[in-house]
Amino acid sequence: MRGMGNMQGMMKKMQKMQKEMMQAQEELNAREFEGTAGGGMVKVTVNGQREVLGVNLDPSVVDPEDVEMLQDLVVVAINDALKKVEETTASTMGKFTQGLNLPF
């Protein structure tokens, strides 16, 4: 019968961890991340669900003669923001999966 008590205790711990993981994921999804390029001349805001929420351009980078540069800066800023989401997600969710060898 001792094995059943240990199993129940382990199940309670797993349920608690699952609840904490869901709460952490919800908080990450709601959080906003900012990526920049061109020394802050281009800023992109994304949420934890990797959705672009906004793009802010300094008027000085809007050059009709060099649209390609602006496009490149926007791509760099988006990738910067997405990298921040990935890093934060890995460090936050990694606390739950340490030693379990599970994807998150």
Secondary structure, DSSP 4 states (H G I P E B T S, - for coil): -HHHHHHHHHHHHHHHHHHHHHHHHHHHHH-EEEEEETTTTEEEEEETT--EEEEEE-GGG--TT-HHHHHHHHHHHHHHHHHHHHHHHHHHHHHHHTTT----
